[in-house]
């Protein structure tokens, strides 16, 4: 079992909650954390942008990352949303097992 953290930026807390509720209900992720008040600075289509965003941190398994990514792309309001999966090197095995069991159901 390989558990992953999936990092996603969204334009608002409201959209983050909507995506998180759908993803968790559909068992694509075991849980979601929403962090508000993030300032993102990036270049988009030749323009330097500064946006207030929220961040979703999702916990899932390697096997669910592809389906999770595709579902977020369907739900997300951005044309090219930031969705990246990060490996987990260790941690509380009880929690990691819970993540795996939750998304397997």
N, C-alpha and C positions, 0 to 999 in steps of 0.2 A: 504494500500500500504506500503510495506516494502522495502526500497532502501538499497542496499548493495554496499560496496567497495570491489572489487576483486583485490588482490595483486598477481602479477605474476613476476617471475624473468626470464630473457632471456639472451642469450649469447651476443647479440649485438643490437645496435640501429636499424640496418636494419631489423633484425627479429622482433623486437618490433613493428616497423612501419608496417610490413607486417601483423602481427597478428592483430594489432589495426585496420587497414583499413578493413580487412575482417570482424572482429567482429562488428564494427560499421555499415558497409554496410549491414550486415545480421541482424541488429537490435537486436543483443544479448546484446549489451551495448550501452548506449547513447553517451558516450565519453570515451576517453582514454588519460591519461597523461603518458609521457615517461620521466623517469629520468635516465640520463646517469652517468657513472663514479662511479658506486657502486662496492665496493670490497666485495665479499662474501667469507667467510671462513667456510668450512664445511668438514665433513668426508663422503667420498663416497667409498664404497666397501673396507673399511679398510685403506684408504689413506687420509691423511689430505690434503685438496685442498684449493687453494686461486685462485679465478677467478674474472676477471673484467666482470661485467654484467650490464645490464640495467633493470629497473623496469617499469612494466606497472601497472598503477592504473586505473581500469575500474569502471564505475558506471552503475549499473543495478538493477533489482528488484529481490526479493527473488525467484519469480516464474521462472526467467530466469537463475539462477545460475547453475543448473544442465546442461542445454543445453550449456551454455557458457563454463563451465568446459570441457565438452566432446569435444567441437569444438576446444578449445585451445589445448587440448591433441593431436588432429589430426594434428594441424598446427605446433606444437612445435617440436624443434629438440632434446630436452632432452628426455631420457627414462622415467624419473620420475620428471616432472616439478613441481615447487612450484606454486600452485594455491590455494589461500585461500580466503574465503569470510568473510568479517567483517561487523558487524552491524553498522548502522548509528543511533545514538541516537537522533539527532535533527539537525537543520540547517535551511537554507532558504527554506521555504515550496514551493515557486515558482520554485526553482531549482529542488527540489525533485519531484514535480509534473511533471516538464519537463522531467526528467529521466523516470518516469513511462510512460508518454505519448509516448515518443520516442521509447521505446522498445516494447510497446504494438502495435504499428503501423504495 
